[in-house]
Amino acid sequence: MTRNEQLFEQSQKVIPGGVNSPVRAFRSVGGTPVFFSRAKGSRVWDADGREYIDYVGSWGPAILGHAHPGTVKAVQDAAANGLSFGAPSEAELTIATRITQLLPSIEKVRLVSSGTEATMSAIRLARGFTGRSKFIKFEGCYHGHADFLLVKAGSGALTFGNPTSAGVPPEVAAQTLVLDYNDVAGLERTFAEIGNEIACIIVEPFAGNMNLVKPTAEFMAAMRRLCDAHGALLIFDEVMTGFRVDLGCAQKLLGIKPDLTTLGKVIGGGMPVGAFGGRADVMDALAPVGPVYQAGTLSGNPVAVAAGLATLAAVSEPGFYEGLAARTAKLVNGLSAAAKDAGVTFCADSVGGMFGLYFAAKPPASFAEVMQCDREKFNRFFHAMLDRGFYLAPSAFEAGFVSAAHTDADIDATIGAAREVFKTL
Ligand code: PLP
């Protein structure tokens, strides 16, 4: 038995499923999850000492590569001055100011400790500000695990959601309307019927939780137009795309100004940080100024904020995103060419430092199309790559991430290994 296998067996006795977040258990791809013991740059090492080139990057935060020296130093320095204050500090002002400089749509911002807290709080705020209860999300988008976000489409034209988790009351799910991503007609129909009851739309501006799915310009424009026409707020959930696709985030690439934005992952540089922010008039509905309650013992934690500030400083260097996007594009183009040579139906796409791999003839535009990709082939590809020392997301439904620490040689080695694997599929 390997050390990985031993650890997994023991963990299952004391941790549900052996993991602290379900996707880590490899249920989608099968097999034993890899227990990490160390990570540096583009590499991770498992409990048996095996080295992998990592394309998960802790699910997005590790944009500079693991254990980036500047970030580690900032964390060490901050830790020496106190791990948590529970009182305001200057570093919180610094990171809030930096976020408002980088994202013109954010006039005021509040820090939390996870992406889930950010989206949960942003939706409460939108409901409190508008005085409305219903909101729209899209099938296949993930916004964390608050009750009212664990909802899938119900049946019928105007679909009120069904819970996707036990423990979510149907009455709660009924306030969440679930529409299809990129479906402009569905949006128009819904707003025509009950536009004055909708508090907000929440959307992943590039969806990264159903593989990678890009929005059409019409879809983006329709959301902005319909929210404006009906007094609803548009929330961009940029927990994944924020500072991953561009220094100005997805909203800059797409040319759309949301009312509220949620952030996480990269802004914590690997430490637990989330944020939500936007229009000052909306944000001022938050306690202690306004009537919408929101709080956190560890919010704005000085060690986490130090990691975030160091990360934001590094990604602000000139040319950072050009280099990251070029290496990510090189990876997806190389994989596509290798699959084509092997006669495998496959394509790949990227935006900034995030990418999607599809065992399908063309990139999907909706959750239904994502479900048509050949999942069984992905699983075989995943395991064959893992055996060769390449750690991809252990699910056909997740985006992948390249970091600034991935070298051209890393990318070439990945494409070379995939070339062999495609021939066996
Ligand atoms: N929103 C998006 C778009 C995400 O990708 C995630 C996590 O993957 C979340 C929200 C939830 O963030 P967290 O896992 O930090 O709670």
Boltz pocket constraint, residues with backbone or C-beta under 6 A from the ligand:
constraints:
  - pocket:
      binder: B
      contacts: [[A, 59], [A, 113], [A, 114], [A, 115], [A, 116], [A, 117], [A, 119], [A, 142], [A, 143], [A, 144], [A, 145], [A, 204], [A, 208], [A, 209], [A, 237], [A, 238], [A, 239], [A, 240], [A, 241], [A, 264], [A, 265]]
      max_distance: 6.0
